[in-house]
Amino acid sequence: MSDVFWDAQEDEPEVSELTYRRPWWVTVTALVDLVLLLVVVPVGILSLIPFVFLVYVFFAQVLVWISPVLLALNVAVFWWSFRRKQAATTALAALGIAFVTLSFVVVGLWQAPVVVLGLTLRG
């Protein structure tokens, strides 16, 4: 009886994450998102100290400046990894999109000029 159960499962092998070869742009974007995660979280925690918040505002302005590139890469990585059911890469891409969105909120609340790729959107 147990032979029938195992035979039925062996007919269709499960697709593993190891069978997919990641493109170089997925790896680079995941590394950038990981660095963002390792920078944003400690700076966000330290921003509770009044003057350290200025460092967070500066970092947010840098993320806003390169936001089109980050958003395009993260949306592409999210789409690629979601289709291949790679949870960690999908989560990093979603965090990258969230960090860029949070940066726009921080810059907007600070009422600083919004500069995207050298173009001032609001001054």
N, CA, C and O atoms as a DFTB+ gen file, in Angstrom:
492 C
 N C O
     1  1       0.820      -1.181       0.000
     2  2       0.000       0.000       0.000
     3  2       0.871       1.256       0.000
     4  3       0.549       2.233      -0.675
     5  1       1.972       1.232       0.754
     6  2       2.821       2.421       0.797
     7  2       3.567       2.629      -0.511
     8  3       3.937       3.757      -0.835
     9  1       3.795       1.551      -1.274
    10  2       4.461       1.685      -2.572
    11  2       3.613       2.516      -3.531
    12  3       4.153       3.304      -4.308
    13  1       2.325       2.353      -3.486
    14  2       1.436       3.111      -4.368
    15  2       1.489       4.593      -4.016
    16  3       1.501       5.443      -4.906
    17  1       1.519       4.901      -2.742
    18  2       1.573       6.290      -2.310
    19  2       2.842       6.967      -2.800
    20  3       2.779       8.077      -3.327
    21  1       3.986       6.328      -2.638
    22  2       5.244       6.940      -3.051
    23  2       5.395       6.986      -4.561
    24  3       6.000       7.917      -5.092
    25  1       4.860       6.004      -5.254
    26  2       4.930       6.017      -6.721
    27  2       4.153       7.185      -7.297
    28  3       4.581       7.798      -8.275
    29  1       3.031       7.491      -6.706
    30  2       2.218       8.596      -7.208
    31  2       2.946       9.935      -7.036
    32  3       2.777      10.831      -7.863
    33  1       3.734      10.082      -6.000
    34  2       4.443      11.337      -5.780
    35  2       5.675      11.463      -6.651
    36  3       6.082      12.585      -6.954
    37  1       6.277      10.385      -7.064
    38  2       7.492      10.432      -7.854
    39  2       7.229      10.763      -9.323
    40  3       8.173      11.070     -10.052
    41  1       5.994      10.710      -9.772
    42  2       5.693      10.985     -11.173
    43  2       6.049      12.417     -11.570
    44  3       6.578      12.643     -12.659
    45  1       5.770      13.366     -10.712
    46  2       6.000      14.768     -11.037
    47  2       6.980      15.359     -10.021
    48  3       6.577      15.687      -8.905
    49  1       8.248      15.500     -10.380
    50  2       9.215      16.025      -9.407
    51  2       8.934      17.497      -9.094
    52  3       8.504      18.269      -9.951
    53  1       9.188      17.845      -7.860
    54  2       8.977      19.224      -7.415
    55  2      10.093      20.121      -7.968
    56  3      11.269      19.757      -7.960
    57  1       9.696      21.276      -8.436
    58  2      10.671      22.223      -8.974
    59  2      11.340      22.931      -7.806
    60  3      10.673      23.527      -6.960
    61  1      12.639      22.860      -7.771
    62  2      13.399      23.442      -6.673
    63  2      13.929      24.810      -7.054
    64  3      14.097      25.114      -8.235
    65  1      14.193      25.637      -6.045
    66  2      14.809      26.932      -6.292
    67  2      16.202      26.778      -6.880
    68  3      16.693      27.673      -7.568
    69  1      16.832      25.656      -6.613
    70  2      18.189      25.451      -7.091
    71  2      18.242      25.206      -8.596
    72  3      19.302      25.339      -9.208
    73  1      17.114      24.852      -9.194
    74  2      17.118      24.613     -10.639
    75  2      17.106      25.908     -11.429
    76  3      17.457      25.918     -12.609
    77  1      16.705      27.010     -10.788
    78  2      16.687      28.300     -11.477
    79  2      18.046      28.964     -11.351
    80  3      18.616      29.037     -10.262
    81  1      18.544      29.433     -12.440
    82  2      19.783      30.199     -12.414
    83  2      19.395      31.669     -12.379
    84  3      18.718      32.176     -13.274
    85  1      19.840      32.336     -11.325
    86  2      19.484      33.748     -11.176
    87  2      20.258      34.606     -12.160
    88  3      21.463      34.429     -12.339
    89  1      19.563      35.533     -12.793
    90  2      20.277      36.499     -13.624
    91  2      21.121      37.411     -12.745
    92  3      20.841      37.565     -11.556
    93  1      22.147      38.013     -13.323
    94  2      23.057      38.861     -12.558
    95  2      22.335      40.067     -11.979
    96  3      22.670      40.507     -10.880
    97  1      21.354      40.613     -12.687
    98  2      20.670      41.806     -12.203
    99  2      19.800      41.507     -10.991
   100  3      19.567      42.394     -10.171
   101  1      19.320      40.290     -10.862
   102  2      18.551      39.900      -9.674
   103  2      19.485      39.826      -8.472
   104  3      19.140      40.290      -7.386
   105  1      20.652      39.249      -8.662
   106  2      21.623      39.144      -7.573
   107  2      22.106      40.515      -7.120
   108  3      22.195      40.777      -5.920
   109  1      22.419      41.390      -8.069
   110  2      22.898      42.734      -7.717
   111  2      21.813      43.511      -6.985
   112  3      22.092      44.163      -5.978
   113  1      20.587      43.449      -7.475
   114  2      19.490      44.177      -6.818
   115  2      19.222      43.608      -5.431
   116  3      18.954      44.367      -4.499
   117  1      19.287      42.297      -5.277
   118  2      19.079      41.694      -3.955
   119  2      20.174      42.141      -2.990
   120  3      19.893      42.399      -1.820
   121  1      21.414      42.234      -3.460
   122  2      22.498      42.718      -2.596
   123  2      22.301      44.181      -2.214
   124  3      22.541      44.558      -1.067
   125  1      21.869      45.004      -3.157
   126  2      21.589      46.409      -2.855
   127  2      20.462      46.513      -1.832
   128  3      20.545      47.307      -0.895
   129  1      19.407      45.715      -2.008
   130  2      18.301      45.724      -1.045
   131  2      18.744      45.241       0.329
   132  3      18.273      45.747       1.347
   133  1      19.640      44.273       0.364
   134  2      20.149      43.793       1.642
   135  2      20.966      44.874       2.340
   136  3      20.855      45.047       3.554
   137  1      21.782      45.599       1.586
   138  2      22.550      46.709       2.161
   139  2      21.597      47.801       2.660
   140  3      21.810      48.367       3.732
   141  1      20.550      48.096       1.887
   142  2      19.552      49.072       2.335
   143  2      18.900      48.632       3.646
   144  3      18.697      49.439       4.553
   145  1      18.583      47.360       3.730
   146  2      17.980      46.834       4.959
   147  2      18.931      46.995       6.140
   148  3      18.519      47.380       7.234
   149  1      20.206      46.696       5.908
   150  2      21.185      46.790       6.995
   151  2      21.505      48.234       7.369
   152  3      22.039      48.480       8.450
   153  1      21.192      49.191       6.500
   154  2      21.433      50.597       6.812
   155  2      20.174      51.258       7.360
   156  3      20.251      52.014       8.328
   157  1      19.026      50.990       6.766
   158  2      17.793      51.685       7.149
   159  2      17.348      51.316       8.560
   160  3      16.936      52.189       9.324
   161  1      17.424      50.061       8.906
   162  2      16.910      49.639      10.216
   163  2      17.699      50.269      11.368
   164  3      17.076      50.839      12.263
   165  1      19.045      50.196      11.397
   166  2      19.751      50.850      12.504
   167  2      19.596      52.368      12.497
   168  3      19.447      52.974      13.558
   169  1      19.629      52.982      11.333
   170  2      19.464      54.437      11.274
   171  2      18.057      54.814      11.699
   172  3      17.865      55.836      12.358
   173  1      17.072      54.008      11.333
   174  2      15.703      54.266      11.768
   175  2      15.549      54.162      13.273
   176  3      14.820      54.948      13.879
   177  1      16.224      53.206      13.879
   178  2      16.172      53.069      15.337
   179  2      16.904      54.229      15.994
   180  3      16.418      54.801      16.970
   181  1      18.071      54.578      15.462
   182  2      18.833      55.688      16.037
   183  2      18.187      57.044      15.785
   184  3      18.532      58.027      16.441
   185  1      17.242      57.105      14.831
   186  2      16.606      58.385      14.541
   187  2      15.707      58.853      15.672
   188  3      15.223      59.985      15.653
   189  1      15.481      58.002      16.647
   190  2      14.724      58.428      17.830
   191  2      15.509      59.455      18.642
   192  3      14.925      60.214      19.414
   193  1      16.815      59.480      18.474
   194  2      17.654      60.515      19.084
   195  2      17.531      61.750      18.190
   196  3      17.720      61.636      16.979
   197  1      17.222      62.916      18.739
   198  2      16.829      64.072      17.922
   199  2      17.772      64.428      16.766
   200  3      17.295      64.567      15.640
   201  1      19.060      64.580      16.981
   202  2      19.919      65.061      15.908
   203  2      20.319      63.957      14.934
   204  3      20.746      64.249      13.817
   205  1      20.189      62.713      15.334
   206  2      20.515      61.608      14.441
   207  2      19.447      61.488      13.355
   208  3      19.698      60.901      12.303
   209  1      18.264      62.037      13.602
   210  2      17.199      62.013      12.610
   211  2      17.632      62.741      11.334
   212  3      17.157      62.414      10.246
   213  1      18.511      63.707      11.457
   214  2      19.002      64.422      10.275
   215  2      19.777      63.488       9.348
   216  3      19.732      63.649       8.128
   217  1      20.481      62.523       9.914
   218  2      21.177      61.525       9.096
   219  2      20.154      60.705       8.324
   220  3      20.367      60.389       7.153
   221  1      19.057      60.362       8.963
   222  2      18.000      59.603       8.304
   223  2      17.365      60.420       7.183
   224  3      17.052      59.875       6.124
   225  1      17.172      61.720       7.403
   226  2      16.616      62.587       6.364
   227  2      17.579      62.661       5.183
   228  3      17.147      62.611       4.031
   229  1      18.877      62.779       5.455
   230  2      19.859      62.810       4.367
   231  2      19.835      61.498       3.589
   232  3      19.855      61.503       2.358
   233  1      19.791      60.383       4.301
   234  2      19.739      59.080       3.650
   235  2      18.468      58.939       2.818
   236  3      18.496      58.361       1.731
   237  1      17.357      59.465       3.327
   238  2      16.100      59.428       2.582
   239  2      16.210      60.264       1.309
   240  3      15.675      59.880       0.269
   241  1      16.894      61.397       1.380
   242  2      17.077      62.222       0.184
   243  2      17.924      61.498      -0.865
   244  3      17.677      61.625      -2.064
   245  1      18.911      60.747      -0.414
   246  2      19.727      59.968      -1.353
   247  2      18.875      58.886      -2.022
   248  3      18.983      58.670      -3.229
   249  1      18.036      58.211      -1.246
   250  2      17.163      57.180      -1.821
   251  2      16.148      57.779      -2.784
   252  3      15.826      57.168      -3.802
   253  1      15.638      58.973      -2.471
   254  2      14.706      59.642      -3.378
   255  2      15.419      60.025      -4.665
   256  3      14.833      59.958      -5.746
   257  1      16.676      60.423      -4.557
   258  2      17.435      60.837      -5.734
   259  2      17.578      59.686      -6.728
   260  3      17.467      59.898      -7.936
   261  1      17.822      58.472      -6.237
   262  2      17.994      57.324      -7.133
   263  2      16.737      56.453      -7.203
   264  3      16.808      55.306      -7.643
   265  1      15.603      56.981      -6.780
   266  2      14.374      56.190      -6.691
   267  2      13.903      55.576      -8.009
   268  3      13.447      54.433      -7.986
   269  1      13.982      56.256      -9.157
   270  2      13.506      55.578     -10.381
   271  2      14.285      54.305     -10.698
   272  3      13.710      53.311     -11.144
   273  1      15.583      54.342     -10.467
   274  2      16.404      53.164     -10.734
   275  2      16.054      52.047      -9.752
   276  3      15.878      50.895     -10.149
   277  1      15.953      52.396      -8.467
   278  2      15.622      51.387      -7.453
   279  2      14.240      50.796      -7.673
   280  3      14.054      49.585      -7.557
   281  1      13.267      51.649      -7.993
   282  2      11.912      51.147      -8.202
   283  2      11.836      50.236      -9.422
   284  3      11.197      49.185      -9.372
   285  1      12.479      50.628     -10.510
   286  2      12.435      49.798     -11.721
   287  2      13.082      48.440     -11.482
   288  3      12.535      47.407     -11.868
   289  1      14.254      48.447     -10.841
   290  2      14.927      47.177     -10.567
   291  2      14.135      46.308      -9.594
   292  3      14.021      45.099      -9.793
   293  1      13.591      46.915      -8.549
   294  2      12.857      46.133      -7.551
   295  2      11.552      45.581      -8.102
   296  3      11.160      44.468      -7.750
   297  1      10.876      46.332      -8.956
   298  2       9.654      45.804      -9.572
   299  2      10.002      44.628     -10.491
   300  3       9.290      43.624     -10.513
   301  1      11.083      44.755     -11.237
   302  2      11.504      43.654     -12.111
   303  2      11.914      42.419     -11.303
   304  3      11.564      41.295     -11.663
   305  1      12.651      42.629     -10.218
   306  2      13.067      41.503      -9.375
   307  2      11.860      40.880      -8.688
   308  3      11.769      39.658      -8.577
   309  1      10.929      41.717      -8.225
   310  2       9.723      41.196      -7.586
   311  2       8.948      40.319      -8.567
   312  3       8.512      39.224      -8.212
   313  1       8.777      40.793      -9.786
   314  2       8.044      40.030     -10.796
   315  2       8.772      38.722     -11.104
   316  3       8.145      37.666     -11.184
   317  1      10.094      38.792     -11.277
   318  2      10.870      37.607     -11.613
   319  2      10.819      36.574     -10.494
   320  3      10.584      35.391     -10.742
   321  1      11.039      37.027      -9.259
   322  2      11.117      36.079      -8.142
   323  2       9.745      35.567      -7.717
   324  3       9.627      34.439      -7.238
   325  1       8.705      36.387      -7.887
   326  2       7.364      35.932      -7.530
   327  2       6.911      34.819      -8.470
   328  3       6.277      33.858      -8.033
   329  1       7.228      34.940      -9.748
   330  2       6.863      33.903     -10.711
   331  2       7.598      32.600     -10.437
   332  3       7.079      31.525     -10.738
   333  1       8.801      32.680      -9.869
   334  2       9.594      31.481      -9.598
   335  2       9.482      31.019      -8.150
   336  3      10.194      30.108      -7.726
   337  1       8.587      31.649      -7.394
   338  2       8.284      31.286      -6.006
   339  2       9.525      31.315      -5.120
   340  3       9.760      30.396      -4.336
   341  1      10.314      32.374      -5.250
   342  2      11.485      32.558      -4.404
   343  2      11.139      33.617      -3.358
   344  3      11.191      34.819      -3.620
   345  1      10.791      33.143      -2.188
   346  2      10.225      34.006      -1.155
   347  2      11.212      35.062      -0.657
   348  3      10.833      36.220      -0.480
   349  1      12.444      34.689      -0.435
   350  2      13.416      35.636       0.128
   351  2      13.682      36.795      -0.833
   352  3      13.726      37.950      -0.411
   353  1      13.856      36.500      -2.093
   354  2      14.116      37.546      -3.074
   355  2      12.882      38.420      -3.266
   356  3      13.006      39.632      -3.443
   357  1      11.706      37.826      -3.234
   358  2      10.469      38.588      -3.344
   359  2      10.325      39.532      -2.154
   360  3       9.931      40.686      -2.318
   361  1      10.639      39.048      -0.974
   362  2      10.540      39.889       0.223
   363  2      11.548      41.035       0.188
   364  3      11.219      42.160       0.565
   365  1      12.779      40.759      -0.264
   366  2      13.771      41.835      -0.368
   367  2      13.345      42.888      -1.373
   368  3      13.539      44.080      -1.136
   369  1      12.768      42.472      -2.487
   370  2      12.295      43.433      -3.481
   371  2      11.144      44.270      -2.924
   372  3      11.081      45.476      -3.160
   373  1      10.245      43.637      -2.192
   374  2       9.137      44.383      -1.578
   375  2       9.663      45.369      -0.539
   376  3       9.160      46.488      -0.436
   377  1      10.667      44.964       0.229
   378  2      11.276      45.887       1.195
   379  2      11.970      47.048       0.496
   380  3      11.910      48.180       0.976
   381  1      12.623      46.785      -0.625
   382  2      13.252      47.859      -1.385
   383  2      12.236      48.887      -1.855
   384  3      12.485      50.090      -1.781
   385  1      11.091      48.416      -2.341
   386  2      10.015      49.324      -2.760
   387  2       9.474      50.090      -1.558
   388  3       9.197      51.286      -1.658
   389  1       9.322      49.414      -0.431
   390  2       8.821      50.073       0.780
   391  2       9.801      51.132       1.292
   392  3       9.376      52.191       1.755
   393  1      11.107      50.857       1.214
   394  2      12.094      51.830       1.673
   395  2      12.075      53.087       0.812
   396  3      12.211      54.195       1.330
   397  1      11.908      52.926      -0.486
   398  2      11.838      54.097      -1.369
   399  2      10.575      54.899      -1.065
   400  3      10.616      56.128      -1.026
   401  1       9.463      54.214      -0.852
   402  2       8.217      54.905      -0.510
   403  2       8.348      55.634       0.821
   404  3       7.916      56.780       0.948
   405  1       8.939      54.981       1.806
   406  2       9.158      55.607       3.103
   407  2      10.075      56.821       2.984
   408  3       9.900      57.805       3.701
   409  1      11.046      56.753       2.087
   410  2      11.947      57.888       1.884
   411  2      11.193      59.092       1.337
   412  3      11.447      60.224       1.751
   413  1      10.265      58.859       0.408
   414  2       9.443      59.963      -0.091
   415  2       8.611      60.574       1.030
   416  3       8.443      61.793       1.084
   417  1       8.091      59.742       1.921
   418  2       7.292      60.238       3.047
   419  2       8.159      61.078       3.983
   420  3       7.747      62.157       4.410
   421  1       9.358      60.588       4.303
   422  2      10.250      61.316       5.207
   423  2      10.659      62.654       4.598
   424  3      10.647      63.675       5.286
   425  1      11.019      62.658       3.317
   426  2      11.420      63.908       2.668
   427  2      10.230      64.864       2.594
   428  3      10.394      66.072       2.769
   429  1       9.053      64.340       2.339
   430  2       7.855      65.187       2.295
   431  2       7.518      65.771       3.649
   432  3       7.163      66.946       3.747
   433  1       7.623      64.966       4.696
   434  2       7.339      65.470       6.043
   435  2       8.383      66.486       6.510
   436  3       8.065      67.411       7.258
   437  1       9.605      66.313       6.073
   438  2      10.671      67.238       6.446
   439  2      10.590      68.518       5.619
   440  3      11.275      69.496       5.918
   441  1       9.768      68.513       4.597
   442  2       9.566      69.629       3.676
   443  2      10.862      70.034       2.980
   444  3      11.123      71.212       2.737
   445  1      11.649      69.034       2.673
   446  2      12.890      69.247       1.926
   447  2      12.556      69.183       0.433
   448  3      11.543      68.601       0.046
   449  1      13.399      69.772      -0.393
   450  2      13.133      69.674      -1.837
   451  2      13.264      68.226      -2.318
   452  3      14.182      67.506      -1.928
   453  1      12.333      67.826      -3.165
   454  2      12.343      66.477      -3.725
   455  2      13.144      66.526      -5.022
   456  3      12.710      67.124      -6.007
   457  1      14.316      65.893      -5.016
   458  2      15.198      65.884      -6.176
   459  2      15.337      64.442      -6.651
   460  3      15.825      63.577      -5.923
   461  1      14.898      64.197      -7.891
   462  2      14.954      62.860      -8.468
   463  2      15.881      62.919      -9.683
   464  3      15.594      63.595     -10.670
   465  1      16.993      62.199      -9.587
   466  2      17.991      62.160     -10.655
   467  2      18.430      63.568     -11.098
   468  3      18.647      63.817     -12.284
   469  1      18.554      64.461     -10.144
   470  2      19.041      65.819     -10.417
   471  2      17.955      66.799     -10.781
   472  3      18.237      67.990     -10.915
   473  1      16.725      66.353     -10.949
   474  2      15.614      67.243     -11.291
   475  2      14.822      67.545     -10.025
   476  3      14.370      66.634      -9.331
   477  1      14.659      68.832      -9.731
   478  2      13.901      69.236      -8.547
   479  2      12.413      69.206      -8.878
   480  3      11.949      69.925      -9.763
   481  1      11.680      68.377      -8.169
   482  2      10.244      68.261      -8.389
   483  2       9.466      69.247      -7.534
   484  3       8.405      69.731      -7.929
   485  1      10.008      69.538      -6.358
   486  2       9.341      70.471      -5.463
   487  2      10.420      71.181      -4.660
   488  3      11.327      70.538      -4.133
   489  1      10.328      72.476      -4.566
   490  2      11.376      73.224      -3.875
   491  2      10.931      74.069      -2.756
   492  3      11.750      74.732      -2.120
